[in-house]
Amino acid sequence: MLLTAGVPLHIAAPIAANPRGAGEAIATVGKKSLEITSDLTDLINPLGVAPKRRKKVVSKYNRMLGKTLKKLKKKHPKTPISRLMKRAHRETKRLLK
């Protein structure tokens, strides 16, 4: 069906071989475009294993801010967090200079 509609073999073969069946991989062909209306992540990654993501590097400022905030929270548990954040920010800035 896809080949007769003009879909290249390297695109039509994985869609036809989809183990979920035709209900999951419905392909509609317009005049010049092919729209695939399903999640084809299993065709891109057939084993279903997601590639490992690199962890974001936490900046020195953020690490120090977290530690300072933790100390302030322990010292002043009833103080609103917005006020503690302001204090922590000021203290961290001062420590990094």
URQUI-V892991 format. One record per backbone hydrogen bond with DSSP energy under -1.0 kcal/mol. NH is the residue of the N-H (numbers start at 1). CO is the residue of the C=O. E is the energy in kcal/mol with one decimal. If there is no record, write none. Layout:
nh = [NH:NH]
co = [CO:CO]
e = [E:E]
//
This chain:
nh = [6:7:11:12:13:15:16:17:21:25:28:30:35:37:44:45:48:63:64:65:66:67:68:69:70:71:72:73:74:75:76:79:84:85:86:87:88:89:90:91:92:93:94:95:96]
co = [3:2:8:8:9:11:12:13:18:21:35:33:28:26:40:41:45:59:60:61:62:63:64:65:66:67:68:69:70:71:72:76:80:81:82:83:84:85:86:87:88:89:90:91:92]
e = [-1.2:-2.2:-1.3:-2.5:-2.6:-1.1:-2.3:-1.9:-1.5:-1.2:-2.1:-2.7:-2.2:-2.1:-1.3:-2.5:-1.6:-2.2:-2.4:-2.8:-2.3:-2.0:-2.8:-2.8:-2.2:-2.2:-2.5:-2.6:-1.9:-2.2:-2.9:-1.0:-1.8:-2.7:-1.8:-2.1:-3.0:-2.7:-2.3:-2.6:-2.7:-2.5:-2.1:-2.4:-2.0]
//
